[in-house]
Amino acid sequence: MKHRNLWLGLAAFVLLIGGYALHAALRPGPPVQVVKVTAGEILSYVEERARTTLPRIARLTMPFDCRVEAITVEPGTRVAAGEVLARLVSDDLQAALEVAQAELAQVDAELAVLTDNRLEETALQELLDWIAAVGTLEQSAQALIAANQAHLDFALWWTEAEETLRKQGAVAEEKYRRAKTESSEAEVDLAVSELNHQMITVVQQIFELGPKYVQDYLARKQLQAAVLEQQRAAAQARVGEAQRRLARAQIIAPLAGVVLERLIESERVLPAGTLLLTLGDPDGLRVQVDLLSDDAGLVRPGDRVDIHGPALGDLTLAGHVTRVDPQGFTKVSSLGVEQQRVSVKVAFDDGELDKLAATGRHLGIDYRVHARVYIDSRQDALSVPRLALLRASGKWPSGGEGVGWALYRVVGGKALLTPVTLGIGNDQQVQVTRGVQAGDRVIVSPPRDLTDGIRITPEEVIPRA
């Protein structure tokens, strides 16, 4: 009897354990959302807030310090290229031009007087003629000295001869005295002719200095003329500058477009460089998106872009990348983090802005939009929701070891942690190149307490596009 009760108790315990195990096996696991792995096209893109802009904005500024008249053109006014949009007060500019012209005329008059050398040239020629005449006179004086010297020599010889004859009693005293008188006169004539020659030589030397003085004066006039030429060039430059300023008194539109902004309205004196108006052509509306430099390196001109946002309502407009700036810049995010960004220019495809106009909406300059730039694509790619991925490490019972990307597949009602290899992706979907097959079911947003091999209750959901 005792053995029978023992066996009955043992059987009851086994049945209890088996029932508990069967209950645990048949008990439904925690509910999880699952989606099927599908094959199809996947697009890789980056998306950022952007703003509308224009490829060219003309900024009209004061060309120089001056008084500007009141600017009456209103923002939003369409203008033609070459149309006068603002005027500078020209009275002061005209007066400055007249002063510059008067200074130029004065320099021209001084230069004309200074370059007139007729008087100096006449004086120089007359001096040369006088020098030639004095030279002839000097030669005559030389000849006269020679003649007087010969006369004196003869008179002295004759006097000496008469004196010898007088001592011998051969001639009378009177004849001797006459010879002596003649020799004295010859000496005087020679002295006078020599003195005249000296005077002529002095006069000749004086006259020979004259041409040098005239030539030095002409050279000095040439130097003064060179200085006046420089002054004339400066005066001409001032006249040209005054003429250019007067011509620039009318500020014209460099392009056809619309007045975007009027910064000055009433008449006032303004310094050079003061911004007056901004112009642009809204028909050439563009979008500028500042991407992180890591993403911008993947963008190429011609890449497809989707433009959307509250300013467009439910409409998404198509565009394409026209330029990626070659230089980046540093921008501080709202969290205070420094980021290197690159400006990317986007043009709307033909007819896209007409679609927007048909809805009664329009875009202006510096409107906020969102730009989605597509940088890559794959056809027939297996993809899963990004929310299905997690980082995992360790040795898993279902296979795989190390640290990397993984997801939970649903196999036999259980969650199996599976390592995967990823390809391209976007904010919603990611390509999986290894680890899953088409039709596999994967868990989306797995709970924190989900473990490998646990039984789960799958709930099918439709993945977001």
C-alpha positions as CSV (number, residue, x, y, z in Angstrom):
1,M,0.0,0.0,0.0
2,K,2.8,2.3,0.9
3,H,4.6,1.6,-2.4
4,R,1.4,2.3,-4.3
5,N,0.9,5.7,-2.7
6,L,4.6,6.5,-3.4
7,W,4.1,5.7,-7.1
8,L,0.9,7.7,-7.3
9,G,2.6,10.7,-5.7
10,L,5.5,10.5,-8.1
11,A,3.2,10.2,-11.1
12,A,1.3,13.3,-9.9
13,F,4.5,15.3,-9.6
14,V,5.6,14.3,-13.1
15,L,2.2,15.3,-14.4
16,L,2.4,18.6,-12.6
17,I,5.8,19.4,-14.0
18,G,4.8,18.3,-17.5
19,G,1.6,20.4,-17.3
20,Y,3.6,23.4,-16.3
21,A,6.1,22.9,-19.1
22,L,3.2,22.4,-21.6
23,H,1.6,25.6,-20.3
24,A,4.8,27.5,-20.6
25,A,5.3,26.2,-24.1
26,L,1.8,27.1,-25.2
27,R,1.6,30.5,-23.4
28,P,1.7,33.4,-25.9
29,G,4.9,35.6,-25.7
30,P,5.0,39.4,-25.5
31,P,3.4,41.1,-28.5
32,V,5.8,42.7,-31.0
33,Q,5.4,44.5,-34.3
34,V,6.8,42.7,-37.3
35,V,7.2,43.5,-41.0
36,K,8.2,41.4,-43.9
37,V,11.5,41.9,-45.7
38,T,10.8,43.0,-49.2
39,A,12.8,43.5,-52.4
40,G,12.6,46.7,-54.4
41,E,14.1,50.0,-55.1
42,I,15.7,51.9,-52.1
43,L,16.8,55.4,-52.3
44,S,19.6,57.0,-50.1
45,Y,19.1,60.7,-49.4
46,V,20.0,63.4,-46.9
47,E,17.3,65.9,-45.8
48,E,17.8,69.3,-44.3
49,R,16.0,72.5,-43.8
50,A,16.7,74.9,-46.7
51,R,15.7,78.4,-47.9
52,T,14.8,79.9,-51.2
53,T,17.2,82.3,-52.8
54,L,18.2,83.8,-56.2
55,P,21.2,83.0,-58.3
56,R,21.9,86.7,-58.6
57,I,20.9,89.5,-56.3
58,A,22.0,93.0,-57.3
59,R,22.8,95.3,-54.5
60,L,22.8,99.0,-55.5
61,T,25.0,101.2,-53.3
62,M,26.2,104.8,-53.1
63,P,29.1,105.1,-55.6
64,F,30.7,107.9,-53.5
65,D,29.9,110.3,-50.7
66,C,27.0,112.5,-51.9
67,R,23.4,113.5,-51.4
68,V,20.8,111.2,-52.8
69,E,17.4,112.3,-53.9
70,A,14.3,110.6,-52.5
71,I,13.9,107.0,-53.8
72,T,10.3,106.5,-54.9
73,V,10.4,103.0,-56.5
74,E,8.5,100.6,-54.3
75,P,9.5,97.0,-53.3
76,G,7.9,94.5,-55.5
77,T,8.1,96.8,-58.6
78,R,9.3,95.1,-61.7
79,V,12.0,97.0,-63.4
80,A,13.9,96.7,-66.7
81,A,17.6,96.5,-67.2
82,G,19.0,100.0,-67.5
83,E,16.1,101.7,-65.8
84,V,16.9,104.6,-63.5
85,L,16.0,103.8,-60.0
86,A,17.7,106.5,-58.0
87,R,19.4,109.9,-58.6
88,L,22.1,111.7,-56.8
89,V,21.9,115.5,-56.4
90,S,24.0,116.7,-59.3
91,D,24.5,120.4,-58.5
92,D,27.6,119.8,-56.3
93,L,28.8,117.3,-58.9
94,Q,28.4,119.9,-61.7
95,A,30.2,122.5,-59.7
96,A,33.1,120.1,-59.0
97,L,33.4,119.4,-62.7
98,E,33.5,123.1,-63.5
99,V,36.2,123.7,-60.9
100,A,38.3,120.8,-62.3
101,Q,37.8,122.1,-65.9
102,A,38.9,125.6,-64.8
103,E,42.1,124.2,-63.1
104,L,42.8,122.3,-66.3
105,A,42.4,125.5,-68.4
106,Q,44.7,127.4,-66.1
107,V,47.4,124.7,-66.4
108,D,47.0,124.7,-70.2
109,A,47.5,128.5,-70.3
110,E,50.6,128.4,-68.1
111,L,51.9,125.5,-70.2
112,A,51.3,127.4,-73.5
113,V,53.2,130.5,-72.1
114,L,56.1,128.3,-70.9
115,T,56.5,126.4,-74.1
116,D,56.6,129.5,-76.3
117,N,60.3,129.9,-76.9
118,R,60.3,132.4,-79.8
119,L,61.7,135.3,-77.8
120,E,64.5,133.1,-76.4
121,E,65.3,131.6,-79.7
122,T,65.5,135.1,-81.3
123,A,67.8,136.3,-78.6
124,L,70.0,133.3,-78.9
125,Q,70.3,133.8,-82.7
126,E,71.1,137.5,-82.2
127,L,73.8,136.7,-79.6
128,L,75.3,134.2,-82.0
129,D,75.4,136.9,-84.7
130,W,77.0,139.3,-82.3
131,I,79.6,136.7,-81.3
132,A,80.4,136.2,-84.9
133,A,80.7,140.0,-85.5
134,V,82.9,140.4,-82.4
135,G,85.1,137.6,-83.6
136,T,85.7,139.4,-86.9
137,L,86.4,142.6,-84.9
138,E,88.9,140.7,-82.8
139,Q,90.7,139.4,-85.8
140,S,90.9,143.0,-87.2
141,A,92.3,144.2,-83.8
142,Q,94.9,141.4,-84.0
143,A,95.9,142.6,-87.5
144,L,96.0,146.2,-86.3
145,I,98.3,145.2,-83.5
146,A,100.6,143.4,-85.9
147,A,100.6,146.5,-88.2
148,N,101.3,148.9,-85.3
149,Q,104.1,146.6,-84.1
150,A,105.7,146.6,-87.5
151,H,105.4,150.4,-87.6
152,L,107.0,150.7,-84.2
153,D,109.8,148.4,-85.1
154,F,110.5,150.5,-88.2
155,A,110.2,153.8,-86.3
156,L,112.7,152.6,-83.7
157,W,115.1,151.4,-86.4
158,W,114.8,154.8,-88.2
159,T,115.3,156.7,-85.0
160,E,118.4,154.7,-84.1
161,A,119.7,155.3,-87.6
162,E,119.0,159.1,-87.5
163,E,120.7,159.3,-84.1
164,T,123.8,157.6,-85.5
165,L,123.9,160.0,-88.4
166,R,123.3,163.0,-86.1
167,K,126.2,162.0,-84.0
168,Q,128.3,161.9,-87.1
169,G,127.0,165.3,-88.2
170,A,125.5,163.8,-91.3
171,V,121.9,164.9,-90.6
172,A,120.3,167.9,-88.9
173,E,118.9,167.8,-85.4
174,E,115.4,168.5,-86.6
175,K,115.3,165.3,-88.7
176,Y,116.5,163.2,-85.8
177,R,113.7,164.7,-83.5
178,R,111.1,164.0,-86.2
179,A,112.1,160.3,-86.3
180,K,112.0,160.1,-82.5
181,T,108.6,161.7,-82.4
182,E,107.3,159.2,-85.0
183,S,108.7,156.2,-82.9
184,S,106.9,157.6,-79.9
185,E,103.6,157.9,-81.8
186,A,104.1,154.3,-83.1
187,E,104.5,153.1,-79.5
188,V,101.2,154.9,-78.5
189,D,99.4,153.4,-81.5
190,L,100.6,149.9,-80.6
191,A,99.5,150.4,-77.0
192,V,96.1,151.7,-78.1
193,S,95.6,148.8,-80.5
194,E,96.5,146.3,-77.8
195,L,94.1,148.0,-75.3
196,N,91.4,147.9,-78.0
197,H,92.1,144.2,-78.5
198,Q,91.8,143.5,-74.8
199,M,88.5,145.4,-74.7
200,I,87.2,143.4,-77.7
201,T,88.3,140.1,-76.1
202,V,86.4,141.0,-72.9
203,V,83.3,141.9,-74.9
204,Q,83.7,138.7,-76.9
205,Q,83.8,136.6,-73.6
206,I,80.8,138.4,-72.3
207,F,78.8,137.7,-75.5
208,E,79.9,134.1,-75.4
209,L,78.3,133.7,-72.0
210,G,74.9,134.9,-73.4
211,P,74.0,131.7,-75.3
212,K,74.8,129.6,-72.3
213,Y,72.5,131.7,-70.1
214,V,69.7,131.5,-72.8
215,Q,70.2,127.7,-73.1
216,D,70.2,127.3,-69.3
217,Y,67.0,129.3,-69.2
218,L,65.4,127.2,-71.9
219,A,66.4,124.0,-70.0
220,R,64.8,125.4,-66.9
221,K,61.7,126.2,-68.8
222,Q,61.6,122.6,-70.1
223,L,61.8,121.3,-66.5
224,Q,59.0,123.7,-65.5
225,A,57.0,122.5,-68.5
226,A,57.5,118.8,-67.4
227,V,56.1,119.8,-64.0
228,L,53.2,121.5,-65.6
229,E,52.6,118.4,-67.8
230,Q,52.3,116.4,-64.6
231,Q,50.0,119.0,-63.1
232,R,48.0,118.9,-66.4
233,A,47.7,115.1,-66.2
234,A,46.4,115.4,-62.6
235,A,44.0,118.1,-63.7
236,Q,42.7,115.9,-66.5
237,A,42.3,113.0,-64.1
238,R,40.2,115.3,-61.8
239,V,38.1,116.3,-64.8
240,G,37.6,112.7,-65.8
241,E,36.7,111.7,-62.2
242,A,34.2,114.6,-62.0
243,Q,32.7,113.6,-65.3
244,R,32.4,110.0,-64.2
245,R,30.8,111.0,-61.0
246,L,28.3,113.2,-62.8
247,A,27.6,110.3,-65.2
248,R,27.1,108.0,-62.2
249,A,24.6,110.4,-60.6
250,Q,21.9,108.1,-62.1
251,I,21.8,104.7,-60.5
252,I,20.4,102.2,-62.9
253,A,19.2,98.6,-62.7
254,P,21.9,96.2,-63.8
255,L,19.4,93.5,-64.6
256,A,15.7,93.0,-65.3
257,G,13.8,91.9,-62.2
258,V,11.9,93.0,-59.1
259,V,12.9,95.5,-56.4
260,L,13.3,93.2,-53.4
261,E,14.1,95.8,-50.8
262,R,14.3,99.6,-50.5
263,L,16.6,100.6,-47.6
264,I,16.7,104.4,-48.2
265,E,13.6,106.4,-49.0
266,S,14.1,110.1,-48.1
267,E,16.7,112.5,-49.4
268,R,19.9,112.6,-47.4
269,V,23.7,112.7,-47.5
270,L,25.2,109.2,-47.5
271,P,28.7,107.8,-47.5
272,A,30.1,105.6,-50.3
273,G,29.0,102.0,-50.1
274,T,25.6,102.6,-48.4
275,L,23.1,100.1,-49.6
276,L,20.1,101.7,-51.3
277,L,18.2,98.9,-53.1
278,T,18.3,95.2,-53.8
279,L,17.1,93.6,-57.0
280,G,16.5,90.1,-58.2
281,D,14.7,88.0,-60.7
282,P,12.1,85.9,-59.0
283,D,11.7,83.8,-62.1
284,G,15.1,82.3,-61.4
285,L,14.1,81.2,-57.9
286,R,16.5,78.6,-56.4
287,V,16.9,76.7,-53.1
288,Q,20.0,76.7,-51.0
289,V,20.5,73.8,-48.5
290,D,23.5,73.7,-46.1
291,L,24.5,70.1,-45.7
292,L,27.0,68.6,-43.3
293,S,30.3,68.2,-45.1
294,D,30.2,64.4,-44.6
295,D,27.0,64.3,-46.6
296,A,27.9,67.1,-49.1
297,G,30.9,65.0,-50.3
298,L,28.4,62.5,-51.7
299,V,26.3,65.1,-53.6
300,R,26.9,65.8,-57.3
301,P,25.4,68.3,-59.7
302,G,22.4,66.8,-61.4
303,D,21.3,64.8,-58.3
304,R,17.5,64.6,-57.9
305,V,16.0,66.7,-55.1
306,D,12.5,66.8,-53.6
307,I,11.4,70.1,-52.1
308,H,8.6,70.2,-49.6
309,G,7.5,72.0,-46.4
310,P,4.6,74.0,-44.9
311,A,5.1,76.8,-47.4
312,L,4.2,74.3,-50.2
313,G,1.3,72.7,-48.4
314,D,0.9,69.1,-49.4
315,L,2.8,69.6,-52.7
316,T,6.3,68.3,-53.3
317,L,8.3,70.0,-56.0
318,A,11.0,68.3,-58.0
319,G,14.4,69.9,-58.5
320,H,18.0,69.1,-59.2
321,V,21.4,70.0,-57.8
322,T,23.2,72.7,-59.8
323,R,26.3,73.4,-57.7
324,V,28.1,72.2,-54.6
325,D,30.2,75.0,-53.2
326,P,33.9,74.2,-53.1
327,Q,34.4,75.7,-49.7
328,G,32.6,74.9,-46.5
329,F,31.9,77.0,-43.4
330,T,31.5,76.5,-39.7
331,K,28.0,76.7,-38.2
332,V,27.0,76.4,-34.6
333,S,23.9,74.3,-34.1
334,S,21.0,75.1,-31.7
335,L,22.7,72.8,-29.2
336,G,25.9,74.8,-29.4
337,V,27.8,72.2,-31.5
338,E,30.2,73.4,-34.2
339,Q,29.4,71.8,-37.5
340,Q,31.2,72.0,-40.9
341,R,28.6,72.6,-43.6
342,V,28.6,73.1,-47.3
343,S,26.1,75.1,-49.3
344,V,24.4,73.2,-52.1
345,K,22.4,75.1,-54.8
346,V,19.2,73.5,-56.1
347,A,17.1,74.6,-59.2
348,F,13.4,73.7,-59.7
349,D,12.7,71.5,-62.6
350,D,10.8,73.1,-65.5
351,G,7.1,73.7,-64.7
352,E,7.4,72.9,-61.0
353,L,6.7,76.5,-59.9
354,D,3.7,76.6,-62.2
355,K,2.3,73.6,-60.2
356,L,2.7,75.7,-57.1
357,A,1.0,78.7,-58.6
358,A,-1.9,76.5,-59.6
359,T,-2.6,75.8,-56.0
360,G,-2.8,79.5,-55.1
361,R,0.6,79.5,-53.3
362,H,3.8,81.2,-54.1
363,L,7.4,81.3,-52.9
364,G,9.4,84.4,-52.2
365,I,13.0,85.0,-51.2
366,D,14.3,83.5,-48.0
367,Y,11.2,81.2,-47.5
368,R,11.8,78.2,-45.4
369,V,11.5,74.8,-47.1
370,H,12.8,71.3,-46.7
371,A,15.1,69.7,-49.3
372,R,15.6,66.0,-49.7
373,V,18.7,65.3,-51.8
374,Y,19.0,61.8,-53.3
375,I,22.5,60.6,-53.4
376,D,22.3,56.9,-54.3
377,S,19.8,54.1,-55.2
378,R,19.6,50.3,-55.6
379,Q,17.2,48.2,-57.5
380,D,15.8,44.9,-56.2
381,A,17.4,45.5,-52.9
382,L,16.3,43.8,-49.6
383,S,15.3,46.5,-47.1
384,V,14.1,46.7,-43.6
385,P,12.8,49.6,-41.4
386,R,15.7,51.5,-39.7
387,L,13.8,51.0,-36.4
388,A,14.4,47.2,-36.7
389,L,18.1,47.6,-36.4
390,L,20.2,47.6,-33.2
391,R,23.8,47.3,-32.1
392,A,24.6,44.0,-30.5
393,S,27.7,42.2,-29.2
394,G,28.7,38.9,-27.7
395,K,28.2,35.3,-28.8
396,W,24.6,34.5,-29.7
397,P,22.9,31.1,-29.5
398,S,21.4,31.6,-32.9
399,G,24.9,32.2,-34.4
400,G,27.2,35.1,-34.9
401,E,29.8,36.7,-32.7
402,G,31.3,40.2,-32.2
403,V,29.9,43.7,-32.3
404,G,27.8,45.0,-35.2
405,W,24.4,45.6,-36.6
406,A,21.7,43.0,-35.9
407,L,17.9,42.6,-35.9
408,Y,15.4,40.1,-34.6
409,R,13.9,37.7,-37.1
410,V,10.7,35.8,-36.2
411,V,11.3,32.1,-36.7
412,G,8.9,29.5,-35.3
413,G,7.3,32.0,-33.1
414,K,10.5,33.1,-31.5
415,A,12.8,36.1,-31.8
416,L,16.2,35.2,-33.2
417,L,18.9,37.8,-32.9
418,T,20.6,37.8,-36.4
419,P,23.7,39.8,-37.4
420,V,23.3,41.7,-40.7
421,T,25.4,43.6,-43.2
422,L,24.0,46.9,-44.3
423,G,24.1,48.8,-47.6
424,I,22.7,52.2,-48.4
425,G,19.8,53.7,-46.5
426,N,17.7,56.7,-45.6
427,D,15.7,57.9,-42.6
428,Q,13.1,55.2,-43.0
429,Q,14.6,52.1,-44.7
430,V,18.0,50.5,-44.8
431,Q,19.3,48.0,-47.4
432,V,20.4,44.6,-45.9
433,T,23.0,42.8,-48.1
434,R,23.5,39.8,-45.8
435,G,21.6,38.1,-43.0
436,V,18.0,38.1,-44.3
437,Q,15.9,36.9,-47.2
438,A,12.9,38.2,-49.0
439,G,9.8,37.2,-47.0
440,D,11.6,37.1,-43.6
441,R,9.7,38.7,-40.8
442,V,11.7,41.1,-38.6
443,I,10.7,42.9,-35.4
444,V,10.3,46.7,-35.5
445,S,11.3,48.7,-32.4
446,P,12.2,45.6,-30.3
447,P,11.5,46.1,-26.6
448,R,14.5,46.5,-24.3
449,D,13.8,43.3,-22.4
450,L,13.6,41.2,-25.6
451,T,16.2,38.5,-25.6
452,D,17.4,36.0,-28.2
453,G,15.2,32.9,-28.5
454,I,12.3,34.2,-26.5
455,R,8.8,33.3,-27.7
456,I,6.8,36.3,-29.0
457,T,3.4,37.2,-30.3
458,P,4.0,38.9,-33.7
459,E,1.6,41.6,-35.0
460,E,1.9,42.4,-38.7
461,V,2.3,46.1,-39.5
462,I,2.6,47.9,-42.8
463,P,6.0,49.6,-43.1
464,R,6.2,53.3,-43.8
465,A,7.3,54.3,-47.3
